[in-house]
Amino acid sequence: MLSIWRKTVLLARMVKIEHSIFALPFAYLGMIWAAGGWPGWKTFTALTVAMVAVRSFAMAINRLVDLPIDSKNPRTLSRPLVTGEIGVFETRVFIAVSAVVFVSACALLNPLCLALSPLALVWSSLYSYTKRFTRLCHFFLGSVLGLAPLAGWLAVSPAVELAPVLLGLGVTFWVAGFDILYACQDVDFDRAENLHSMPAASGVPTALALSTYSHAVTAVFFLLAGWAAGAGLVYAAFCLIVALILLFEHRLISADDMSRVNLAFFTVNGFVAVFLFAGAVLDIALR
């Protein structure tokens, strides 16, 4: 029993289960906007399971594909797949199980979600390869998480509308912006391995400028999404808070000092997702 628990903990560590905080609040936001409030426990539970499963699927594929690279990078030598605490076969089984759980959860939502589930799996798995040929890999990763609001919307209302699309674009630029920041840690390693991250391809100062621009665009799309969804001033006020949080994030890092990149990457961006969702909930509750 202890062995099973230990493997479960290691698998959760491998896929960084705590990073689900980046995507889940946006899926919930799309869900409550489509429902105009609480959609019921069935939808909420199935959506939650689907989101955690597809993210675990994508992260496990990323770890498996990047294993030869992670084995060389000093920053990633402690990852369970690199240390051998989790084996390649176990990872493949985990990927298969995650895919089955995801498709099953989509089937509990509605026929459209089920029909789109294979496309979501394929799209989420492609990011692992993009860093090998394009500096736009950060935006591709953003597009994967950008599907979260649309997924939440479709879980309730099986029709694509403007609000979740605009919110998805905001998430795309948001993720790309902080992923560029995170990639600045590995600029020398990426160049040595011929990996096409933005910092490696364009230099850290240019990458930081593009990250700042991406987050400015993010704030605009978040506001536009609220307008399209009919959100009120409370949501707009929380968008302003999110913009200030993003501004603070960029004050933490400079080309000469990357020591606080983990604070900027996880802690600050975790607040972004939670604050925007909280603003949407409060806005609906007060209307």
Summary of the structure (lengths in Angstrom):
residues: 287
radius of gyration: 18.8
end to end distance: 49.8
largest distance: 55.0
contacts: 994
relative contact order: 0.12
helix: 82%
strand: 1%
